[in-house]
Amino acid sequence: MTKLTRAIVVVLDGVGAGENPDAALYGDEGASSLEHCAQAIHGLALPNLGAIGLGNITPISGTPPRSDAIGAYGRMASAAAGKDSTTGHWEMSGVVLQRALPTYPHGFPAEVVSAFEHAIGRGTIGNKVASGTEIIKELGEEHVRTGRPILYTSADSVFQIAAHQEIIPLPELYHICEIARGMLTGEHAVGRVIARPFIGEPGNFKRTEHRRDFSLAPTGVTLLDLLQKAGKDVIAIGKIEDLFAGRSITQRDHTETNQDGMAATLRYLEQDFHGLLFVNLVEFDMLWGHRRDSEGYAQALRDVDAWLPQVQRLLRPGDALFFTADHGVDPTYRGTDHTREMVPLLAYGPQVQPGVDLGIRSTFADLGQTLAQAFDVGSLAAGHSFAQAIGLL
């Protein structure tokens, strides 16, 4: 009989724990986000995460291994093709992609752009890989003058459309994105189409909080599907809702920052629910990793470490807390792309057996399979459960 009432899965977006076995195929040999970040700043003390076992899974200067770890610990290798957020989250929920979602390092093909322009009745500008803040600095004035939306992408599988809210009002921008989402299928089925509205004047453009993601739905049965079908709660914090196209989510809080995501987690932990609290903390990736800012990345980790005791105080009998990640984004690595890495796996809670070394798991899907078994909601197509090893059965 299951002992699990509530599972809290916290995804530290972009916090890798050493090169994946196939890192060389991605040009990411030697990438190791946690290890290299700590080296770059001459030591990173994370005492609370370290107490669970973070220092036991990868070298972290300032966070040594603990023989008296109070949690279970290990690493998960990625078996899925690709190294973006959608791929990583789907894999940990039981859907392992055999073909990477498409990316466009040189912009979108001419036939894709022309078909999109014809469908929306407007030309576009941009069509390249760019930072969202930089692209509106570069092309915002031309957009205002011409009315043409700015089309751009990133290292992720995304089709992003930026527009000034006074030039293309939000309802129209969202409609344009819905058109793009309907067109981008087959070989061009990107993970997300993203509306990126902004305001302001030339030289002072600013993105607004009205971003909206139009996501590809998972291609198989996920942990979220099994839980929802069984009548469990599935609570999404941060961009989780976007990554699963809203499917099988019963409550949501679309936070945009780590601080807001951590605050929302505490609020939900004070409530009664039975199921999964699925949290994404995005700033390691969004703000610091791509900018190769080791100090910012480290401070975000310190913030999570300082928050952890508040979470621990709110845990109840039947709760289990997990920390993991969806990919790496080594802040010391060349370029600005994600890095193909294994991810941390930490488990802690009243029902979790402490000091268990879970080793290196062969797929992120082991986490989803573990929770499916612990909640007794059926099995996923991929992954091997470690629920019994950590005392959840």
LINWOUR-V562541 format. One record per pair of residues at least 12 apart in sequence whose ideal C-beta (glycine too) atoms are under 10 Angstrom apart, sorted by the first residue. I is the first residue (numbers start at 1). J is the second residue. D is the distance in whole Angstrom. If there is no record, write none. Layout:
i,j,d
I,J,D
I,J,D
This chain:
i,j,d
1,376,8
1,393,8
2,318,9
2,351,10
2,373,8
2,374,6
2,375,6
2,376,5
2,377,9
2,387,8
2,392,7
2,393,7
3,317,9
3,318,6
3,320,9
3,349,10
3,350,9
3,351,5
3,352,10
3,374,8
3,387,9
3,391,7
3,392,6
3,393,7
4,274,10
4,275,10
4,276,10
4,318,6
4,319,8
4,320,6
4,349,9
4,351,7
4,352,10
4,370,10
4,371,8
4,373,9
4,374,4
4,375,6
4,376,9
4,387,8
4,392,5
4,393,9
5,232,10
5,272,10
5,273,9
5,274,6
5,275,9
5,316,7
5,317,8
5,318,3
5,319,7
5,320,9
5,350,10
5,351,9
5,374,10
5,375,9
6,232,10
6,233,8
6,235,10
6,268,9
6,269,8
6,271,10
6,272,9
6,273,6
6,274,7
6,275,7
6,276,8
6,277,7
6,315,8
6,316,7
6,317,10
6,318,6
6,319,5
6,320,8
6,321,9
6,349,9
6,375,10
7,223,9
7,227,9
7,232,10
7,275,7
7,276,5
7,277,7
7,278,9
7,318,10
7,319,8
7,320,5
7,321,8
7,322,7
7,347,10
7,349,9
7,367,10
7,370,9
7,371,5
7,374,7
7,375,7
7,392,9
8,235,9
8,237,10
8,265,7
8,268,9
8,269,7
8,276,8
8,277,5
8,278,8
8,279,7
8,311,7
8,314,9
8,315,8
8,319,7
8,320,7
8,321,5
8,322,7
8,323,9
8,348,10
8,349,8
9,89,10
9,92,8
9,93,9
9,223,9
9,240,9
9,276,7
9,277,7
9,278,5
9,279,7
9,280,9
9,320,9
9,321,8
9,322,5
9,323,8
9,324,7
9,347,10
9,367,7
9,368,9
9,371,8
10,237,9
10,238,10
10,261,9
10,262,9
10,265,7
10,277,9
10,278,9
10,279,5
10,280,8
10,281,7
10,304,8
10,307,10
10,308,9
10,311,8
10,321,7
10,322,7
10,323,5
10,324,8
10,325,9
10,346,9
11,85,9
11,88,8
11,89,7
11,92,8
11,237,10
11,238,8
11,239,9
11,240,8
11,243,10
11,261,10
11,278,8
11,279,7
11,280,5
11,281,7
11,282,9
11,284,10
11,322,9
11,323,8
11,324,6
11,325,6
11,326,6
11,343,9
12,33,9
12,34,10
12,49,9
12,258,9
12,279,10
12,280,9
12,281,6
12,282,9
12,283,10
12,284,6
12,285,9
12,300,8
12,301,8
12,304,7
12,323,6
12,324,7
12,325,5
12,326,9
12,343,8
12,344,7
12,346,10
13,85,6
13,88,9
13,89,9
13,238,8
13,239,8
13,258,9
13,261,10
13,280,6
13,281,6
13,282,5
13,283,8
13,284,6
13,285,4
13,286,7
13,289,9
13,300,10
13,325,7
13,326,6
13,327,8
13,329,8
14,33,7
14,85,8
14,88,9
14,281,9
14,282,8
14,283,9
14,284,4
14,285,3
14,286,8
14,287,10
14,288,8
14,289,5
14,290,8
14,297,8
14,300,10
14,325,7
14,326,7
14,327,6
14,328,6
14,329,4
14,330,9
14,331,9
14,338,7
14,339,9
14,341,9
14,343,10
15,33,6
15,34,6
15,37,9
15,54,10
15,281,9
15,284,5
15,285,8
15,289,8
15,297,8
15,300,9
15,301,7
15,304,9
15,323,9
15,324,9
15,325,4
15,326,9
15,327,9
15,328,7
15,329,8
15,330,10
15,341,9
15,343,7
15,344,7
16,28,9
16,31,7
16,32,7
16,33,4
16,34,7
16,35,9
16,36,9
16,37,10
16,58,9
16,75,10
16,78,10
16,83,9
16,284,10
16,289,9
16,325,6
16,326,9
16,327,7
16,328,2
16,329,7
16,330,6
16,333,10
16,338,9
16,339,6
16,340,8
16,341,3
16,342,7
16,343,6
16,344,8
17,32,7
17,33,7
17,34,6
17,35,8
17,54,9
17,57,6
17,58,4
17,59,10
17,60,9
17,74,9
17,75,5
17,76,9
17,77,10
17,324,9
17,325,7
17,328,8
17,341,6
17,342,5
17,343,6
17,344,5
17,345,8
17,360,10
18,30,9
18,31,8
18,32,5
18,33,8
18,34,8
18,35,7
18,36,10
18,57,8
18,58,5
18,59,9
18,75,7
18,77,9
18,328,8
18,330,10
18,339,10
18,341,6
18,342,5
18,343,9
18,344,10
18,360,9
19,31,5
19,32,6
19,77,10
19,328,8
19,330,9
19,339,8
19,340,7
19,341,6
19,342,7
20,75,10
20,76,10
20,77,6
20,78,5
20,79,9
20,83,8
20,327,9
20,328,8
20,339,9
20,340,5
20,341,6
20,342,5
20,343,9
21,77,6
21,78,9
21,79,10
21,340,9
21,342,8
21,360,9
21,362,9
22,77,8
22,78,8
22,79,9
22,81,9
22,340,7
23,77,10
23,78,10
23,83,9
23,328,9
23,339,8
23,340,5
23,341,7
23,342,9
24,340,9
25,81,10
25,340,8
26,81,10
26,82,9
26,83,6
26,100,10
26,337,9
26,338,9
26,339,8
26,340,4
26,341,10
27,334,9
27,335,9
27,337,9
27,339,9
27,340,8
28,83,8
28,328,8
28,330,8
28,333,7
28,334,10
28,335,10
28,337,8
28,338,8
28,339,5
28,340,4
28,341,7
29,339,10
29,340,9
30,330,9
30,333,8
30,339,9
31,83,10
31,328,6
31,329,9
31,330,4
31,332,9
31,333,5
31,334,9
31,337,10
31,338,9
31,339,4
31,340,7
31,341,5
31,342,10
32,58,7
32,59,8
32,60,10
32,328,8
32,330,6
32,332,9
32,333,9
32,339,8
32,341,7
32,342,9
33,58,9
33,284,8
33,285,10
33,289,7
33,294,10
33,297,8
33,301,10
33,325,8
33,327,9
33,328,5
33,329,6
33,330,5
33,331,7
33,332,8
33,333,8
33,338,10
33,339,7
33,341,6
33,343,9
33,344,10
34,46,9
34,49,10
34,54,8
34,55,9
34,57,9
34,58,5
34,59,8
34,60,5
34,61,10
34,63,8
34,297,9
34,298,10
34,301,8
34,325,9
34,328,9
34,330,9
34,331,10
34,341,9
34,343,10
34,344,7
35,58,6
35,59,5
35,60,6
35,61,8
35,330,9
35,332,9
36,59,10
36,60,10
36,61,10
36,294,8
36,297,10
36,328,10
36,330,6
36,331,7
36,332,4
36,333,7
36,339,10
37,60,8
37,61,9
37,284,9
37,288,9
37,289,9
37,293,10
37,294,5
37,295,9
37,296,10
37,297,5
37,298,6
37,300,10
37,301,8
37,330,8
37,331,5
37,332,7
38,55,10
38,58,9
38,59,8
38,60,5
38,61,4
38,62,6
38,63,7
38,294,9
38,297,10
38,298,7
38,301,9
39,59,9
39,60,9
39,61,6
39,62,10
39,294,9
39,332,8
40,61,10
40,292,10
40,293,10
40,294,4
40,295,8
40,297,9
40,298,8
40,330,10
40,331,7
40,332,5
41,61,9
41,62,9
41,294,6
41,295,6
41,297,9
41,298,5
41,299,9
41,331,10
42,61,7
42,62,8
43,60,9
43,61,5
43,62,4
43,63,9
43,298,9
44,60,6
44,61,7
44,62,5
44,63,6
44,294,9
44,297,9
44,298,5
44,299,10
44,301,7
44,302,8
44,305,9
45,60,9
45,61,9
45,62,4
45,63,6
45,64,10
45,298,10
45,301,10
45,302,8
45,305,8
46,60,7
46,62,7
46,63,5
46,298,9
46,301,6
46,302,7
46,304,8
46,305,4
46,306,9
46,308,9
47,62,9
47,63,7
47,66,10
47,302,10
47,305,7
47,306,9
47,308,9
47,309,10
48,63,10
48,70,10
48,302,10
48,304,9
48,305,5
48,306,7
48,307,9
48,308,4
48,309,6
48,311,9
48,312,8
48,348,10
49,63,7
49,71,9
49,73,10
49,301,8
49,302,10
49,304,7
49,305,5
49,308,6
49,323,7
49,344,9
49,346,7
49,348,10
50,62,9
50,63,4
50,64,7
50,65,8
50,66,6
50,69,8
50,305,8
51,63,10
51,66,6
51,68,8
51,69,7
51,70,5
51,71,8
51,305,10
51,308,9
51,309,10
51,312,10
51,348,9
51,354,10
52,66,8
52,69,6
52,70,6
52,71,3
52,72,8
52,73,7
52,308,8
52,312,10
52,321,9
52,323,8
52,344,10
52,346,5
52,347,8
52,348,5
52,352,9
52,354,9
53,65,8
53,66,6
53,68,10
53,69,4
53,70,8
53,71,5
53,72,7
53,73,3
53,74,8
53,323,10
53,344,9
53,345,9
53,346,6
53,347,9
53,348,9
53,354,9
53,355,8
53,356,9
53,357,8
53,358,9
54,66,9
54,69,9
54,71,9
54,73,7
54,301,9
54,305,9
54,323,8
54,344,6
54,346,6
55,69,9
55,73,9
56,69,6
56,71,10
56,72,10
56,73,5
56,74,9
56,75,10
56,346,9
56,355,9
56,357,7
57,73,5
57,74,6
57,75,5
57,342,9
57,343,10
57,344,6
57,345,7
57,346,8
57,357,9
57,358,9
57,359,9
57,360,9
58,75,7
58,341,10
58,342,8
58,344,8
60,301,9
62,298,9
63,301,9
63,305,9
66,355,9
67,355,8
68,354,8
68,355,7
69,346,9
69,348,9
69,354,6
69,355,5
69,356,9
69,357,9
70,312,9
70,348,7
70,352,9
70,354,5
70,355,8
71,320,10
71,321,8
71,322,9
71,323,9
71,345,10
71,346,6
71,347,6
71,348,4
71,349,8
71,352,6
71,353,9
71,354,6
71,355,8
71,356,8
71,390,9
72,320,10
72,322,9
72,345,8
72,346,7
72,347,4
72,348,8
72,349,10
72,352,6
72,353,6
72,354,7
72,355,7
72,356,4
72,357,8
72,358,6
72,386,8
72,389,7
72,390,5
72,391,9
72,392,10
73,323,10
73,344,8
73,345,7
73,346,5
73,347,8
73,348,9
73,354,10
73,355,9
73,356,8
73,357,7
73,358,6
73,359,9
74,342,9
74,344,8
74,345,5
74,346,8
74,347,9
74,356,8
74,357,6
74,358,3
74,359,5
74,360,7
74,361,6
74,366,9
74,386,8
74,389,10
74,390,10
75,324,9
75,341,9
75,342,4
75,343,7
75,344,6
75,345,6
75,346,10
75,358,8
75,359,8
75,360,5
75,361,7
76,88,10
76,91,9
76,92,8
76,324,7
76,325,9
76,342,6
76,343,5
76,344,8
76,345,5
76,358,9
76,359,10
76,360,8
76,361,4
76,362,8
76,363,7
76,364,5
76,365,9
76,366,6
76,367,7
76,383,10
77,340,10
77,341,9
77,342,5
77,343,8
77,360,6
77,361,7
77,362,6
77,363,7
77,364,8
77,366,10
78,91,6
78,92,9
78,96,9
78,97,10
78,326,9
78,327,7
78,328,10
78,340,7
78,341,8
78,342,7
78,343,8
78,362,10
78,363,7
78,364,6
78,365,10
79,91,7
79,96,5
79,97,9
79,98,9
79,361,10
79,362,6
79,363,4
79,364,7
79,365,7
79,366,10
79,382,7
79,383,9
80,92,10
80,95,8
80,96,5
80,97,5
80,98,8
80,99,9
80,100,8
80,101,10
80,327,10
80,363,8
80,364,7
80,365,9
80,382,9
81,96,9
81,97,5
81,98,6
81,99,6
81,100,4
81,101,8
82,97,6
82,98,10
82,99,8
82,100,3
82,101,6
82,102,9
82,103,8
82,156,9
82,157,7
82,191,9
82,327,9
82,338,9
82,340,9
83,100,8
83,103,10
83,155,9
83,156,9
83,326,9
83,327,5
83,328,8
83,329,9
83,337,8
83,338,5
83,339,7
83,340,5
83,341,8
84,97,10
84,100,8
84,101,6
84,103,8
84,154,9
84,155,8
84,156,5
84,157,6
84,158,8
84,190,10
84,191,6
84,192,9
84,243,10
84,285,10
84,326,8
84,327,7
84,337,10
84,338,6
85,156,7
85,157,9
85,158,10
85,191,8
85,192,9
85,239,7
85,240,10
85,242,9
85,243,6
85,280,8
85,282,8
85,285,7
85,286,10
85,325,10
85,326,5
85,327,7
85,338,8
86,101,6
86,156,8
86,157,6
86,158,9
86,190,9
86,191,4
86,192,7
86,215,7
86,216,7
86,218,9
86,239,10
86,242,9
86,243,5
86,244,9
86,245,10
86,326,9
87,100,7
87,101,6
87,156,9
87,157,8
87,191,8
87,243,10
87,326,8
87,327,8
87,338,10
87,364,9
88,243,9
88,324,9
88,325,7
88,326,3
88,327,5
88,328,10
88,338,9
88,343,7
88,364,6
89,191,10
89,218,9
89,222,9
89,224,10
89,239,9
89,240,7
89,242,10
89,243,5
89,244,7
89,278,9
89,280,8
89,324,10
89,326,5
89,327,10
89,364,9
90,191,9
90,216,9
90,218,5
90,219,8
90,220,8
90,222,7
90,243,7
90,244,8
90,326,9
90,364,9
90,365,9
90,368,9
91,326,8
91,327,10
91,343,10
91,363,7
91,364,4
91,365,6
91,366,10
91,367,9
91,368,8
91,382,8
91,383,9
92,222,9
92,223,8
92,278,10
92,322,9
92,324,7
92,325,9
92,326,7
92,343,8
92,345,10
92,363,9
92,364,4
92,365,7
92,366,9
92,367,5
92,368,6
92,369,10
92,371,9
92,383,9
93,218,7
93,220,9
93,221,9
93,222,4
93,223,4
93,224,6
93,225,9
93,226,9
93,227,10
93,240,10
93,243,9
93,244,8
93,248,10
93,276,10
93,278,9
93,364,9
93,365,8
93,367,8
93,368,5
93,369,10
93,371,9
93,372,9
93,380,8
93,382,10
93,383,9
94,218,9
94,220,7
94,221,7
94,222,5
94,223,5
94,224,9
94,225,9
94,226,8
94,363,9
94,364,9
94,365,5
94,366,10
94,367,9
94,368,4
94,369,7
94,371,9
94,372,7
94,379,9
94,380,3
94,381,6
94,382,6
94,383,6
95,218,5
95,219,6
95,220,4
95,221,8
95,222,6
95,223,9
95,225,10
95,244,10
95,365,8
95,368,9
95,380,8
95,381,8
95,382,7
96,219,10
96,220,8
96,363,6
96,364,8
96,365,6
96,368,10
96,380,10
96,381,8
96,382,5
96,383,8
97,191,10
97,218,9
97,219,7
97,220,9
98,219,10
99,187,10
99,189,10
99,219,10
100,157,8
100,191,10
101,156,8
101,157,4
101,158,9
101,189,7
101,190,6
101,191,5
101,192,9
101,216,7
102,153,10
102,157,6
102,159,10
102,184,9
102,186,10
102,187,6
102,188,6
102,189,7
102,190,6
102,191,9
103,129,9
103,153,7
103,154,8
103,155,7
103,156,7
103,157,5
103,158,8
103,190,8
103,191,9
103,337,9
104,127,9
104,128,9
104,129,7
104,152,10
104,153,5
104,154,9
104,155,10
104,157,8
104,158,9
104,159,8
104,188,9
104,190,8
105,128,9
105,129,6
105,153,8
105,154,10
105,155,8
105,337,9
106,127,9
106,128,8
106,129,8
106,153,10
107,126,8
107,127,4
107,128,5
107,129,7
107,130,10
107,151,8
107,152,8
107,153,7
108,124,9
108,126,10
108,127,6
108,128,9
108,151,7
108,152,9
108,153,7
108,159,7
108,184,9
108,188,8
108,190,9
109,127,10
109,187,10
109,188,8
110,127,9
111,188,9
112,127,9
112,151,10
112,159,9
112,180,9
112,183,8
112,184,8
112,187,10
112,188,6
112,190,10
113,126,10
113,127,6
113,151,7
115,180,10
115,183,6
115,188,10
116,149,10
116,151,8
116,159,9
116,161,9
116,176,9
116,179,7
116,180,6
116,183,6
116,184,9
117,148,9
117,149,9
117,151,9
119,176,9
119,179,5
119,180,8
119,182,9
119,183,6
120,149,8
120,161,9
120,168,10
120,172,9
120,175,8
120,176,5
120,177,10
120,179,6
120,180,8
120,183,10
121,176,10
121,179,10
122,146,9
122,147,7
122,148,6
122,149,6
122,163,10
122,168,8
122,172,10
122,176,8
123,146,8
123,147,9
123,148,5
123,149,9
123,151,10
124,143,9
124,146,10
124,148,5
124,149,6
124,150,7
124,151,4
124,152,10
124,161,8
124,176,10
125,138,10
125,139,5
125,142,6
125,143,6
125,146,7
125,148,5
125,149,8
125,150,6
125,151,7
125,152,9
125,162,10
126,138,8
126,139,6
126,142,9
126,143,9
126,148,9
126,149,8
126,150,5
126,151,5
126,152,5
126,153,9
126,160,9
126,161,9
126,162,8
127,150,9
127,151,5
127,152,7
127,153,8
128,150,10
128,151,9
128,152,6
128,153,7
129,152,7
129,153,6
129,154,6
129,155,7
129,336,9
129,337,10
130,150,9
130,151,10
130,152,5
130,153,8
130,154,8
130,160,9
130,162,9
131,152,9
131,154,8
131,290,8
131,291,9
131,336,9
132,150,10
132,152,8
132,154,8
132,160,7
132,162,7
132,194,9
132,196,6
132,198,9
132,207,6
132,211,9
132,286,10
133,198,9
133,205,9
133,206,9
133,207,7
134,152,9
135,150,6
135,151,9
135,152,5
135,160,8
135,162,6
135,196,9
135,198,10
135,205,10
136,150,7
136,152,10
136,162,6
136,163,10
136,164,8
136,196,8
136,198,5
136,199,10
136,200,9
136,205,5
136,206,8
136,207,7
137,202,9
137,203,8
137,204,10
137,205,7
138,150,9
138,152,10
139,151,10
139,152,9
139,162,8
139,205,10
140,162,8
140,163,10
140,164,7
140,167,10
140,198,7
140,200,8
140,201,9
140,202,7
140,203,9
140,204,10
140,205,4
140,206,10
141,164,10
141,201,9
141,202,4
141,203,8
141,205,8
142,202,10
143,162,7
143,163,7
143,164,6
143,167,7
143,168,9
143,198,9
143,205,9
144,163,10
144,164,6
144,166,8
144,167,6
144,200,10
144,201,9
144,202,7
144,205,9
145,167,9
145,202,9
146,167,9
147,163,9
147,164,9
147,167,6
147,168,7
148,163,9
148,167,9
148,168,9
149,161,5
149,162,7
149,163,5
149,164,9
149,167,9
149,168,6
149,172,10
149,173,8
149,176,7
149,177,10
149,195,10
149,196,9
150,162,4
150,163,7
150,164,9
150,196,8
150,198,9
151,180,9
152,194,10
152,196,8
153,190,8
153,194,10
154,194,9
154,290,8
154,336,9
154,337,9
154,338,10
155,290,8
155,329,9
155,335,8
155,336,7
155,337,4
155,338,6
156,190,9
156,191,7
156,192,7
156,194,9
156,285,9
156,290,10
156,327,10
156,337,9
156,338,8
157,184,10
157,188,10
157,189,9
157,190,5
157,191,4
157,192,7
157,216,8
158,190,6
158,191,7
158,192,5
158,193,7
158,194,6
158,196,10
158,213,9
158,215,10
159,177,8
159,180,6
159,181,8
159,183,9
159,184,6
159,188,9
159,190,5
159,191,9
159,192,7
159,193,5
159,194,7
159,214,9
160,177,9
160,180,10
160,190,10
160,192,8
160,193,8
160,194,5
160,195,8
160,196,5
160,211,10
160,213,10
161,173,7
161,174,10
161,176,6
161,177,6
161,179,10
161,180,7
161,193,7
161,194,7
161,195,6
161,196,6
161,197,9
161,214,10
162,194,9
162,195,8
162,196,4
162,197,7
162,198,6
162,205,9
162,207,8
162,211,10
163,176,8
163,177,10
163,195,8
163,196,8
163,197,6
163,198,7
164,197,8
164,198,6
164,199,7
164,200,8
164,201,10
164,205,8
164,208,10
165,197,5
165,198,7
165,199,5
165,200,10
165,208,7
165,210,7
166,197,10
166,198,10
166,199,7
166,200,10
167,197,10
167,198,10
168,195,10
168,197,8
169,197,9
170,195,8
170,197,6
170,208,9
170,210,6
170,212,8
173,195,5
173,196,9
173,197,6
173,210,8
173,212,8
174,195,6
174,197,9
174,210,9
174,212,6
174,214,8
175,195,10
176,193,9
176,195,8
177,192,10
177,193,5
177,194,7
177,195,5
177,196,9
177,212,7
177,213,9
177,214,5
178,193,8
178,195,9
178,212,10
178,214,6
179,193,9
179,214,10
180,193,5
180,194,10
180,195,10
180,214,7
181,193,5
181,213,10
181,214,4
181,215,8
181,216,8
181,245,10
182,214,9
184,214,9
184,216,8
185,216,9
189,216,6
189,219,9
190,214,10
190,215,9
190,216,7
191,213,9
191,215,7
191,216,5
191,242,9
191,243,8
191,245,10
192,213,5
192,214,7
192,215,5
192,216,7
192,239,9
192,242,6
192,243,8
192,245,9
193,212,9
193,213,7
193,214,4
193,215,8
193,216,9
194,211,7
194,212,7
194,213,5
194,214,7
194,215,9
194,242,8
195,210,7
195,211,6
195,212,4
195,213,8
195,214,8
196,208,9
196,210,9
196,211,6
196,212,9
197,209,9
197,210,5
197,211,7
197,212,9
198,210,9
198,211,10
209,254,10
209,256,7
211,239,10
211,242,9
211,254,9
211,256,8
212,242,9
212,254,9
213,239,7
213,241,8
213,242,4
213,243,8
213,245,9
213,246,10
213,254,9
214,242,8
214,245,8
215,239,9
215,241,8
215,242,5
215,243,6
215,244,7
215,245,4
215,246,8
215,247,9
216,243,9
216,244,10
216,245,7
217,244,8
217,245,4
217,246,9
217,247,6
218,243,9
218,244,6
218,245,7
218,247,7
218,248,9
220,380,8
220,381,6
220,382,9
221,248,10
221,372,10
221,378,9
221,379,10
221,380,7
221,381,7
222,234,10
222,244,7
222,247,8
222,248,7
222,368,7
222,372,10
222,380,8
222,381,10
223,248,9
223,276,7
223,278,9
223,365,9
223,367,8
223,368,4
223,369,8
223,370,9
223,371,6
223,372,6
223,375,9
223,377,8
223,378,10
223,380,6
223,383,9
224,236,8
224,240,9
224,244,6
224,247,7
224,248,4
224,249,7
224,250,9
224,275,9
224,276,7
224,278,7
224,368,9
225,244,9
225,247,7
225,248,5
225,377,9
225,378,9
225,380,9
226,248,8
226,368,9
226,371,9
226,372,6
226,375,8
226,376,10
226,377,4
226,378,5
226,379,8
226,380,7
227,248,7
227,249,10
227,250,9
227,274,10
227,275,5
227,276,6
227,278,10
227,371,8
227,372,8
227,375,6
227,377,6
227,378,10
228,247,8
228,248,4
228,249,8
228,250,6
228,275,8
228,276,9
228,377,9
229,248,8
229,377,7
229,378,8
230,274,10
230,275,9
230,372,10
230,375,7
230,376,8
230,377,4
230,378,8
231,250,10
231,274,8
231,275,9
231,377,9
232,248,10
232,250,8
232,273,9
232,274,6
232,275,3
232,276,7
232,375,6
232,377,7
233,249,10
233,250,5
233,251,7
233,268,9
233,271,10
233,272,9
233,273,4
233,274,6
233,275,4
233,276,7
233,277,8
234,247,9
234,248,6
234,249,5
234,250,5
234,251,8
234,252,9
234,273,9
234,275,6
234,276,5
234,277,9
234,278,7
235,249,8
235,250,7
235,251,4
235,252,7
235,253,8
235,264,9
235,265,9
235,268,6
235,271,9
235,273,6
235,275,7
235,276,7
235,277,5
235,278,7
235,279,9
236,248,10
236,249,5
236,250,9
236,251,7
236,252,5
236,253,7
236,254,8
236,255,10
236,276,9
236,277,9
236,278,5
236,279,8
236,280,8
237,251,9
237,252,8
237,253,5
237,254,8
237,255,6
237,260,9
237,261,5
237,262,9
237,263,10
237,264,5
237,265,6
237,267,10
237,268,7
237,277,7
237,278,7
237,279,4
237,280,7
237,281,9
238,252,9
238,253,8
238,254,7
238,255,5
238,256,8
238,257,9
238,258,9
238,260,8
238,261,5
238,264,8
238,265,10
238,278,9
238,279,6
238,280,4
238,281,7
238,282,6
238,283,10
239,254,7
239,255,9
239,256,9
239,261,9
239,280,5
239,281,10
239,282,6
239,286,9
240,252,8
240,253,10
240,254,9
240,255,10
240,261,10
240,276,10
240,277,10
240,278,5
240,279,7
240,280,5
241,253,9
241,254,6
241,278,9
241,280,9
242,254,8
242,280,9
243,278,10
243,280,8
243,326,9
244,278,9
248,276,10
249,276,10
249,278,8
250,273,9
250,275,8
250,276,9
251,268,8
251,271,10
251,273,8
251,275,10
251,277,9
252,264,10
252,278,10
253,265,9
253,267,8
253,268,8
253,279,9
255,279,9
255,280,9
255,281,9
255,282,9
256,282,8
256,283,9
256,286,9
257,281,9
257,282,8
257,283,6
257,286,9
257,287,9
258,279,10
258,280,10
258,281,5
258,282,7
258,283,5
258,284,8
258,286,9
258,287,9
258,300,6
258,303,6
258,304,7
258,307,9
259,281,9
259,283,9
259,300,10
259,303,7
259,307,9
260,281,10
261,279,6
261,280,7
261,281,5
261,282,8
261,283,9
261,304,10
261,307,10
262,279,8
262,281,7
262,303,8
262,304,7
262,306,10
262,307,5
262,308,9
262,310,8
262,311,8
263,307,9
263,310,10
264,277,9
264,279,8
265,277,7
265,279,5
265,281,9
265,307,8
265,310,9
265,311,7
265,314,9
265,321,10
266,307,8
266,310,6
266,311,7
266,313,9
266,314,7
267,314,10
268,314,9
269,310,9
269,311,7
269,313,9
269,314,4
269,315,7
269,316,8
269,319,8
269,321,9
270,314,6
271,314,10
272,316,9
274,318,9
274,375,9
275,371,10
275,375,7
275,377,9
276,371,7
276,375,8
277,319,9
277,321,9
279,322,10
279,323,10
280,325,10
280,326,8
281,300,8
281,303,9
281,304,7
281,307,10
281,323,10
281,325,10
282,300,10
283,296,8
283,297,9
283,299,10
283,300,5
283,303,9
283,304,10
284,296,9
284,297,6
284,298,10
284,300,5
284,301,7
284,304,9
284,325,8
284,328,10
284,329,7
284,331,9
285,297,9
285,300,10
285,325,9
285,326,8
285,327,8
285,328,9
285,329,5
285,338,8
286,329,9
287,300,8
288,300,6
288,301,10
288,329,8
288,331,6
289,327,10
289,328,8
289,329,3
289,330,7
289,331,5
289,333,9
289,336,8
289,337,10
289,338,8
289,339,8
290,329,6
290,331,9
290,335,9
290,336,5
290,337,8
290,338,8
291,329,10
291,331,8
291,336,7
292,329,9
292,330,8
292,331,5
292,332,7
292,333,7
292,334,9
292,335,8
292,336,7
293,331,6
294,330,9
294,331,4
294,332,6
295,331,9
296,331,8
297,329,8
297,330,9
297,331,4
297,332,9
298,331,8
304,323,8
308,321,9
308,323,9
308,348,9
311,348,9
312,348,7
312,349,9
315,348,8
315,349,6
315,350,6
315,351,10
315,352,10
316,349,9
316,350,7
317,349,9
317,350,5
317,351,7
318,349,8
318,350,7
318,351,6
318,392,10
319,348,9
319,349,5
319,350,6
319,351,7
319,352,9
320,347,6
320,348,7
320,349,4
320,350,8
320,351,6
320,352,6
320,370,9
320,371,8
320,374,7
320,387,9
320,390,8
320,391,9
320,392,6
321,346,8
321,347,7
321,348,5
321,349,5
321,350,10
321,352,8
322,344,10
322,345,7
322,346,7
322,347,5
322,348,8
322,349,9
322,352,9
322,367,7
322,370,9
322,371,8
322,390,10
323,343,9
323,344,6
323,345,8
323,346,4
323,347,8
323,348,8
324,343,5
324,344,6
324,345,6
324,346,7
324,347,9
324,364,7
324,367,6
325,341,8
325,342,9
325,343,4
325,344,6
325,345,9
325,364,9
326,338,9
326,343,7
326,364,8
327,339,7
327,340,7
327,341,7
327,342,10
327,343,7
327,364,10
328,340,7
328,341,3
328,342,8
328,343,7
329,341,9
342,360,7
342,361,9
342,364,9
343,361,10
343,364,7
343,367,9
345,358,6
345,359,9
345,360,9
345,361,7
345,364,9
345,366,8
345,367,7
345,370,10
345,386,9
346,358,9
347,367,9
347,370,9
347,386,8
347,387,10
347,389,10
347,390,5
347,391,9
347,392,9
348,390,10
349,390,9
349,391,9
349,392,9
350,391,10
351,374,9
351,390,8
351,391,6
351,392,6
351,393,10
352,390,5
352,391,6
352,392,7
353,388,10
353,389,7
353,390,5
353,391,4
353,392,9
354,390,9
354,391,9
356,386,8
356,389,6
356,390,5
356,391,8
357,389,9
358,370,10
358,386,6
358,389,7
358,390,8
359,386,9
359,389,10
361,383,8
361,384,8
361,386,8
362,382,10
362,383,9
362,384,8
363,382,6
363,383,6
363,384,8
364,382,9
364,383,8
365,380,6
365,381,8
365,382,4
365,383,3
365,384,8
366,380,10
366,382,9
366,383,5
366,384,5
366,385,7
366,386,6
366,387,10
367,383,7
367,385,9
367,386,8
368,380,5
368,381,10
368,382,8
368,383,6
368,385,9
369,381,9
369,382,7
369,383,3
369,384,6
369,385,5
369,386,8
369,387,8
370,383,8
370,384,8
370,385,5
370,386,5
370,387,5
370,388,9
370,389,9
370,390,8
370,392,7
370,393,10
371,383,10
371,385,9
371,387,8
371,392,9
372,385,7
372,387,9
373,385,4
373,386,9
373,387,5
373,388,8
373,392,8
373,393,7
374,386,10
374,387,4
374,388,9
374,390,9
374,391,10
374,392,4
374,393,7
375,387,9
375,392,9
376,393,9
